[in-house]
Amino acid sequence: MLIAQHKRAEALECFRKAVQLRPNSAQAWHNLGSARVGETITGEAIPLHVGRRSSVWQTRITNEGGRLLALVTQTQMILVD
């Protein structure tokens, strides 16, 4: 949502804060493929929803040829001190 609104820096900051607050809270599933040893892979995370209390992110992992290796969807709770 934020990236679609051209608020990439804000989206990344929300993600960083969520990871900082609860680094072990994400559950991730991947089953699309694997990379070879020495192969460069790329990950791109985009926010699907960023609210006051939670955010939902989707991460695409691709190999050098652009083949999708993993698609991860995470829900992060934002805890307020």
NORKA-V831176 format. One record per pair of residues at least 6 apart in sequence whose C-alpha atoms are under 8 Angstrom apart, sorted by the first residue. I is the first residue (numbers start at 0). GAP is how many residues later the second one is. D is the distance in Angstrom with one decimal. If there is no record, write none. Layout:
# NORKA-V831176
i->{I;I}
gap->{GAP;GAP}
d->{D;D}
This chain:
# NORKA-V831176
i->{0;0;0;0;1;1;1;1;1;2;2;2;10;10;10;13;16;17;17;17;18;20;20;21;24;25;25;25;26;26;27;27;27;28;28;28;29;29;29;29;30;30;31;31;31;31;32;32;32;33;34;34;34;38;38;39;39;40;40;40;40;41;41;41;41;41;42;42;42;42;43;43;43;44;44;44;44;45;45;45;46;46;46;46;47;47;47;47;48;48;48;49;51;52;52;52;53;53;53;53;54;54;54;54;55;55;55;55;56;56;56;56;57;57;57;57;58;58;58;58;59;59;59;59;59;60;60;60;60;61;61;61;62}
gap->{46;47;48;49;6;8;9;45;48;8;43;44;35;36;39;36;61;58;59;60;57;57;58;55;51;48;49;50;47;48;44;45;46;42;43;44;39;40;41;42;38;39;36;37;38;39;35;36;37;35;6;28;34;24;25;23;24;20;21;22;23;18;19;20;21;22;16;17;18;19;15;16;17;12;13;14;15;11;12;13;8;9;10;11;7;8;9;10;6;7;8;6;26;24;25;26;21;22;23;24;20;21;22;23;17;18;19;20;16;17;18;19;13;14;15;16;11;12;13;14;8;9;10;11;12;7;8;9;10;6;7;8;6}
d->{6.0;5.6;5.9;7.2;6.3;7.2;5.6;6.8;7.6;6.6;7.1;7.3;7.9;6.7;7.9;7.7;7.9;6.2;6.9;5.8;7.9;7.4;7.0;8.0;7.2;5.9;6.7;6.6;6.3;7.9;5.6;6.5;6.4;7.5;5.8;7.7;7.8;5.0;6.0;6.3;7.6;6.3;7.0;5.0;5.3;7.6;7.5;4.5;6.7;5.8;7.3;6.6;7.4;7.2;7.1;6.3;5.9;6.7;5.6;4.5;6.1;8.0;5.5;5.3;6.4;7.7;6.5;5.5;4.4;6.5;5.4;5.4;6.7;6.4;5.5;4.1;6.5;5.6;5.5;6.4;7.2;5.9;4.4;6.4;7.5;5.4;5.4;6.7;5.3;5.1;7.1;6.5;7.2;5.9;4.9;6.9;6.9;5.4;4.3;5.2;5.7;5.2;6.6;7.5;7.1;5.6;4.4;6.2;5.6;5.2;6.5;8.0;7.0;5.5;4.4;6.4;7.9;5.7;5.0;6.4;7.0;7.7;5.9;4.8;6.6;6.0;5.5;5.0;6.4;4.5;5.2;7.1;6.8}
